[in-house]
């Protein structure tokens, strides 16, 4: 029993030490974004595409499996083949992440126009944000080779909280101090200081300044 406890203690301390080393490496070696920032932590593993078109604020924490893609073309070279000849579309995209933004892990942001995350936004795990959708006009051609459509910028307002497994689609603006419930798909813009959830997400509560409380929204 003593040896088992000793082994367990050793492994826990080793795991903690490795995590500290990983965090230090993530802090010291962030990608070369379009701007300089301080105290940025991007844990490993991570994948960055178009870092020169991405700006990040100070004191940002992005957990493991973050994927940031500011795309300059679609489809990219990885999808090139002899069977389907596709001329890539060109884009001038950007991703803007404010200061003190945090994400537990699995954050995916893919832009062909502009995606803006304002200051102090909090993401739970496995959030997907995109400003364009795959085309599906022709059912004879694999959808990944078809032109993108419905591209439109996305904004997430200051101080908002985005729950687990949320999907945010093109053209959506989420206002300041919003809460988006877990497993929601946000297809339309959400006003500031509201709580929305569902598929598609709808506003269920709003903040009342006079009463200083959340009030149920009459859905009619």
HUCOR-V82772 format. One record per residue. N is the residue number from 0. RES is the residue in one small letter. SS is DSSP state (A for helix, B for strand, O for the rest). PHI is phi in whole degrees, 0 to 359 (* if undefined). D_FIRST is the distance of its C-alpha to the first C-alpha in Angstrom with 1 decimal. Layout:
BEGIN
N:RES:SS:PHI:D_FIRST
N:RES:SS:PHI:D_FIRST
END
This chain:
BEGIN
0:x:O:*:0.0
1:x:A:299:3.8
2:x:A:295:5.5
3:x:A:296:5.0
4:x:A:295:6.2
5:x:A:296:8.5
6:x:A:297:9.8
7:x:A:297:10.5
8:x:A:298:12.2
9:x:A:299:14.2
10:x:A:293:15.3
11:x:A:296:16.5
12:x:A:292:18.3
13:x:A:295:19.8
14:x:A:297:21.0
15:x:A:296:22.5
16:x:A:296:24.2
17:x:A:295:25.7
18:x:A:295:27.0
19:x:A:297:28.7
20:x:A:296:30.3
21:x:A:297:31.5
22:x:A:296:33.0
23:x:A:296:34.7
24:x:A:296:36.1
25:x:A:294:37.3
26:x:A:283:39.0
27:x:A:277:40.6
28:x:O:235:41.8
29:x:O:288:43.2
30:x:O:299:46.1
31:x:O:274:49.6
32:x:O:283:50.9
33:x:O:289:54.5
34:x:O:222:53.8
35:x:O:265:51.7
36:x:O:218:48.9
37:x:O:242:46.4
38:x:O:57:42.7
39:x:O:268:42.5
40:x:B:240:39.0
41:x:B:237:39.1
42:x:O:289:35.6
43:x:O:272:35.2
44:x:O:283:36.1
45:x:B:209:39.6
46:x:B:221:43.1
47:x:B:233:46.3
48:x:B:230:49.9
49:x:O:74:53.0
50:x:A:303:51.3
51:x:A:291:54.7
52:x:A:250:55.7
53:x:B:241:52.6
54:x:B:245:52.5
55:x:B:226:49.5
56:x:O:280:49.4
57:x:O:272:47.2
58:x:O:58:43.7
59:x:O:262:42.9
60:x:B:236:39.5
61:x:B:237:39.3
62:x:O:289:35.9
63:x:O:297:35.0
64:x:O:67:37.4
65:x:B:286:40.5
66:x:B:231:43.7
67:x:B:244:46.9
68:x:B:227:50.1
69:x:B:261:53.5
70:x:O:282:55.5
71:x:O:257:58.8
72:x:B:202:59.6
73:x:B:205:58.7
74:x:O:292:58.0
75:x:O:274:56.6
76:x:A:302:56.7
77:x:A:295:53.5
78:x:A:261:55.5
79:x:O:290:58.5
80:x:O:202:59.6
81:x:O:277:62.8
82:x:O:284:62.8
83:x:O:240:63.0
84:x:O:272:65.1
85:x:O:233:64.2
86:x:O:272:65.7
87:x:O:297:63.0
88:x:B:279:63.8
89:x:B:256:63.6
90:x:O:223:62.1
91:x:O:243:62.0
92:x:O:263:58.7
93:x:B:206:56.6
94:x:B:235:53.3
95:x:B:240:53.1
96:x:B:242:49.9
97:x:O:285:50.3
98:x:O:278:48.3
99:x:O:62:45.0
100:x:O:281:44.4
101:x:B:226:40.8
102:x:B:219:39.4
103:x:O:298:35.8
104:x:O:167:36.2
105:x:O:72:38.3
106:x:O:285:41.6
107:x:B:237:44.6
108:x:B:233:48.0
109:x:B:232:50.9
110:x:B:236:54.4
111:x:O:241:57.9
112:x:O:244:59.7
113:x:B:211:57.8
114:x:B:238:54.5
115:x:B:239:54.0
116:x:B:250:50.9
117:x:O:281:51.9
118:x:O:302:50.0
119:x:O:66:46.8
120:x:O:284:46.3
121:x:B:241:42.7
122:x:B:249:41.6
123:x:O:282:38.7
124:x:O:283:37.3
125:x:O:61:39.5
126:x:O:263:42.9
127:x:B:240:45.9
128:x:B:233:49.2
129:x:B:219:52.3
130:x:O:249:55.9
131:x:O:202:57.3
132:x:B:242:56.9
133:x:O:289:57.3
134:x:O:286:60.8
135:x:O:212:61.5
136:x:O:285:65.3
137:x:O:233:65.4
138:x:O:279:63.3
139:x:O:262:64.2
140:x:O:248:62.5
141:x:O:309:58.7
142:x:A:296:58.1
143:x:A:290:56.2
144:x:A:263:59.5
145:x:O:271:61.7
146:x:O:300:62.8
147:x:O:293:60.7
148:x:B:216:62.3
149:x:O:54:62.1
150:x:O:284:60.9
151:x:O:197:61.0
152:x:O:299:59.1
153:x:B:235:56.1
154:x:B:228:55.3
155:x:B:242:52.3
156:x:O:287:53.3
157:x:O:307:51.8
158:x:O:77:48.8
159:x:O:283:48.2
160:x:B:237:44.9
161:x:B:252:44.6
162:x:O:281:42.0
163:x:O:300:39.6
164:x:O:64:41.4
165:x:O:281:44.9
166:x:B:243:47.7
167:x:B:243:50.7
168:x:O:261:53.9
169:x:O:303:57.0
170:x:O:81:59.4
171:x:O:273:57.0
172:x:B:243:57.0
173:x:B:261:54.3
174:x:O:291:55.6
175:x:O:289:54.0
176:x:O:55:51.1
177:x:O:268:50.7
178:x:B:237:47.6
179:x:B:249:47.3
180:x:O:292:45.0
181:x:O:302:42.4
182:x:O:66:43.7
183:x:O:272:47.2
184:x:B:245:50.0
185:x:B:264:52.4
186:x:O:254:55.8
187:x:O:227:58.0
188:x:O:296:58.0
189:x:B:241:56.3
190:x:O:295:57.9
191:x:O:298:56.3
192:x:O:54:54.2
193:x:B:226:53.6
194:x:B:245:50.6
195:x:B:231:51.1
196:x:B:199:49.1
197:x:B:117:49.8
198:x:B:224:51.2
199:x:O:284:53.6
200:x:B:293:52.5
201:x:B:230:54.7
202:x:B:285:54.9
203:x:B:246:53.7
204:x:B:219:53.6
205:x:B:223:55.5
206:x:B:275:55.2
207:x:B:260:58.1
208:x:O:295:59.1
209:x:O:293:61.1
210:x:O:274:58.4
211:x:O:56:55.5
212:x:B:216:53.7
213:x:B:281:52.9
214:x:B:240:55.5
215:x:B:296:55.6
216:x:O:266:58.0
217:x:O:285:60.7
218:x:O:275:60.5
219:x:O:72:63.9
END
